[in-house]
Amino acid sequence: MLTQTYPYVFDPDHAPLEARAAEFRGAGSIRQRVAALGAAGLLARRDTRSLAVIRRQLAYHDPLDDLAFVIQELGCTPLERANVLLEVVAEARAGQRVIVFGLTEPNAGSDVRSLETVAVRDGSQYRLTGTKHFISNAPECDGAVVFAKLDGQVACFFVDAPPTSAQAVAAHSIGRLELDGTAGVLVSEKGFGLAFATLERCRPSVGAAAIGLAARALDETIAYTKQRRQFGAPLAALPVVRLRLAEMGVELETATLATLHACWKRDAAHAGERTGYTSAVGKIVATEAAQRIIDMAVQLHGGAGVEESSVVQQLYRAVRPLRIYEGATDVLLTVVADHLLGSP
Ligand SMILES: Cc1cc2nc3c(=O)[nH]c(=O)nc-3n(C[C@H](O)[C@H](O)[C@H](O)COP(=O)(O)OP(=O)(O)OC[C@H]3O[C@@H](n4cnc5c(N)ncnc54)[C@H](O)[C@@H]3O)c2cc1C
């Protein structure tokens, strides 16, 4: 448990929350998992270290529970910051509504400023036209926070029950929002401010999900190499295997410390303080380390590590997108470079 191993990072209320998250087991569709998370009281708005302890535990046991959890957080945060549609937020945080965060488009990925979805006024409402893709949980959503251009500026809208289509991405529920004159409610005319603040709030917790996946991979590999016998002894008795396990442990420890530092920094920041550098470093260190740890876990399982039913094979698929979404590693490295050198 993070709260036991690193008590100096946490407040007293984090430990019971982490214990509750550790006991949680979702099942079935994203909708069913969101409902169960809401019933367990895990979807309430909390600080960044809380997001971290919850995500670390959920990702360890089932990455789909973590996905159900974090997308609700991404969907609720813009509405809460803008202080609008709080009845929608209340339903989402109770697990009664699946809401999603719609920023990315086919021609606007890392370069979000080039987004093409447009909104036009229609009486007291707005009509939105454009396609959002790679939107987590879109196929099962009842509502979407959508960023679109209004009079040339990016604004934020809420779309009730948007038309969607599914995309095929391994180990993920994902799809498109197909907006074609679809009615929306204005959340804020300052769309980019809301989008970046939301991503900034959630980014340190991506590292927590990564270390959850990596910790599971390490535990699976320790257990496997202790029982798998080759050359008359367990694999774990081989010096090279012991070395690899030790390297995985060191990587996990480093990734955990970088993640916890980023989460603590975010919670300790005073109003207006920028934490983008620490968040970027935390996400880069944790997600890149998790990828290496899980790759080594597959390696140490040999052929068993690529069987469909193998846990480490599932972790291998689950960890990969973490290095891409909420700021791809190379994009975040530009944040680090700007911090070190100043913006060009
Ligand atoms: C599983 C998954 C879930 C997602 N969920 C959501 C969601 O819920 N909501 C949402 O809005 N979006 C979501 N996304 C989209 C995600 O945010 C984008 O995939 C991401 O921003 C990258 O955009 P892109 O895929 O268009 O890649 P591109 O922007 O085309 O970039 C491709 C690669 O080019 C490199 N690159 C790009 N720009 C730079 C740069 N400036 N400097 C250095 N290197 C660069 C990076 O290596 C990058 O990975 C999700 C994506 C995935 C894979």
The ligand as an SDF file (V2000), in Angstrom:
LIG
                    3D

 53 58  0  0  0  0  0  0  0  0999 V2000
   -6.1680    4.4690  -25.5420 C   0  0  0  0  0  0  0  0  0  0  0  0
   -6.3590    5.9240  -25.8000 C   0  0  0  0  0  0  0  0  0  0  0  0
   -7.3420    6.6240  -25.1000 C   0  0  0  0  0  0  0  0  0  0  0  0
   -7.5720    7.9840  -25.3640 C   0  0  0  0  0  0  0  0  0  0  0  0
   -8.5870    8.6410  -24.7090 N   0  0  0  0  0  0  0  0  0  0  0  0
   -8.8640    9.9370  -25.0380 C   0  0  0  0  0  0  0  0  0  0  0  0
   -9.9870   10.6190  -24.4550 C   0  0  0  0  0  0  0  0  0  0  0  0
  -10.7090   10.0680  -23.6100 O   0  0  0  0  0  0  0  0  0  0  0  0
  -10.2540   11.8950  -24.8550 N   0  0  0  0  0  0  0  0  0  0  0  0
   -9.4890   12.5470  -25.7830 C   0  0  0  0  0  0  0  0  0  0  0  0
   -9.7870   13.6940  -26.1010 O   0  0  0  0  0  0  0  0  0  0  0  0
   -8.4150   11.9220  -26.3480 N   0  0  0  0  0  0  0  0  0  0  0  0
   -8.0970   10.6410  -26.0060 C   0  0  0  0  0  0  0  0  0  0  0  0
   -7.0340    9.9890  -26.5930 N   0  0  0  0  0  0  0  0  0  0  0  0
   -6.2630   10.6800  -27.6160 C   0  0  0  0  0  0  0  0  0  0  0  0
   -4.8770   11.0610  -27.1550 C   0  0  0  0  0  0  0  0  0  0  0  0
   -4.9310   12.1590  -26.2950 O   0  0  0  0  0  0  0  0  0  0  0  0
   -4.0590   11.3100  -28.4310 C   0  0  0  0  0  0  0  0  0  0  0  0
   -3.8530   10.0310  -29.0350 O   0  0  0  0  0  0  0  0  0  0  0  0
   -2.7490   11.9860  -28.1340 C   0  0  0  0  0  0  0  0  0  0  0  0
   -2.9730   13.3190  -27.7680 O   0  0  0  0  0  0  0  0  0  0  0  0
   -1.8140   11.9550  -29.3490 C   0  0  0  0  0  0  0  0  0  0  0  0
   -2.4870   12.4090  -30.4900 O   0  0  0  0  0  0  0  0  0  0  0  0
   -2.4150   11.5430  -31.8380 P   0  0  0  0  0  0  0  0  0  0  0  0
   -2.8180   10.1560  -31.5300 O   0  0  0  0  0  0  0  0  0  0  0  0
   -3.1770   12.2600  -32.8840 O   0  0  0  0  0  0  0  0  0  0  0  0
   -0.8820   11.5150  -32.2210 O   0  0  0  0  0  0  0  0  0  0  0  0
   -0.0720   12.6550  -33.0100 P   0  0  0  0  0  0  0  0  0  0  0  0
   -0.3960   13.9940  -32.4740 O   0  0  0  0  0  0  0  0  0  0  0  0
   -0.2300   12.4110  -34.4630 O   0  0  0  0  0  0  0  0  0  0  0  0
    1.4180   12.3250  -32.5600 O   0  0  0  0  0  0  0  0  0  0  0  0
    2.0430   11.0790  -32.8920 C   0  0  0  0  0  0  0  0  0  0  0  0
    3.4080   11.0640  -32.2320 C   0  0  0  0  0  0  0  0  0  0  0  0
    4.2180   12.1120  -32.7780 O   0  0  0  0  0  0  0  0  0  0  0  0
    5.0710   12.6350  -31.7710 C   0  0  0  0  0  0  0  0  0  0  0  0
    4.7860   14.0650  -31.5700 N   0  0  0  0  0  0  0  0  0  0  0  0
    3.6390   14.7310  -31.8500 C   0  0  0  0  0  0  0  0  0  0  0  0
    3.7550   16.0320  -31.5360 N   0  0  0  0  0  0  0  0  0  0  0  0
    4.9870   16.2100  -31.0420 C   0  0  0  0  0  0  0  0  0  0  0  0
    5.7070   17.3340  -30.5300 C   0  0  0  0  0  0  0  0  0  0  0  0
    5.1700   18.5560  -30.4570 N   0  0  0  0  0  0  0  0  0  0  0  0
    6.9670   17.1420  -30.1130 N   0  0  0  0  0  0  0  0  0  0  0  0
    7.5350   15.9090  -30.1650 C   0  0  0  0  0  0  0  0  0  0  0  0
    6.9030   14.8090  -30.6260 N   0  0  0  0  0  0  0  0  0  0  0  0
    5.6590   14.9500  -31.0580 C   0  0  0  0  0  0  0  0  0  0  0  0
    4.7950   11.8170  -30.4910 C   0  0  0  0  0  0  0  0  0  0  0  0
    5.6900   10.7280  -30.4350 O   0  0  0  0  0  0  0  0  0  0  0  0
    3.3860   11.3140  -30.7100 C   0  0  0  0  0  0  0  0  0  0  0  0
    3.1030   10.1360  -29.9680 O   0  0  0  0  0  0  0  0  0  0  0  0
   -6.7750    8.6480  -26.3190 C   0  0  0  0  0  0  0  0  0  0  0  0
   -5.7690    7.9420  -26.9940 C   0  0  0  0  0  0  0  0  0  0  0  0
   -5.5610    6.6030  -26.7410 C   0  0  0  0  0  0  0  0  0  0  0  0
   -4.4810    5.8760  -27.4910 C   0  0  0  0  0  0  0  0  0  0  0  0
  1  2  1  0
  2  3  1  0
  2 52  2  0
  3  4  2  0
  4  5  1  0
  4 50  1  0
  5  6  2  0
  6  7  1  0
  6 13  1  0
  7  8  2  0
  7  9  1  0
  9 10  1  0
 10 11  2  0
 10 12  1  0
 12 13  2  0
 13 14  1  0
 14 15  1  0
 14 50  1  0
 15 16  1  0
 16 17  1  0
 16 18  1  0
 18 19  1  0
 18 20  1  0
 20 21  1  0
 20 22  1  0
 22 23  1  0
 23 24  1  0
 24 25  2  0
 24 26  1  0
 24 27  1  0
 27 28  1  0
 28 29  2  0
 28 30  1  0
 28 31  1  0
 31 32  1  0
 32 33  1  0
 33 34  1  0
 33 48  1  0
 34 35  1  0
 35 36  1  0
 35 46  1  0
 36 37  1  0
 36 45  1  0
 37 38  2  0
 38 39  1  0
 39 40  1  0
 39 45  2  0
 40 41  1  0
 40 42  2  0
 42 43  1  0
 43 44  2  0
 44 45  1  0
 46 47  1  0
 46 48  1  0
 48 49  1  0
 50 51  2  0
 51 52  1  0
 52 53  1  0
M  END
$$$$
